Amino acid sequence: MMRQNISKVLMAVTLAFVLVFVSTDAYSQCAMCRATVESNVGSGSDASGNEVGSGLNAGILYLMVIPYLLIGTVGFLWYKSNQKKAKKA
């Protein structure tokens, strides 16, 4: 029992270190950049402008989905853990 707790704590600490130290740079978006991208995409300008706009949209969708995936995963694991405990009792 104690060994399982130690391994869980060790796994959590390892995961925390990996998430903290293995990261990439992220760039924020200012109002001027957003306005430029919107005007390029809206006016149908050259391919490079549309590429930036589609990349921006993909980035927004990516950032929007991550919290839902994390909460869903935690909820699923919690549900499975409670099922196992109920079967043992």
Summary of the structure (lengths in Angstrom):
residues: 89
radius of gyration: 21.5
end to end distance: 16.8
largest distance: 65.2
contacts: 162
relative contact order: 0.05
helix: 84%
strand: 0%
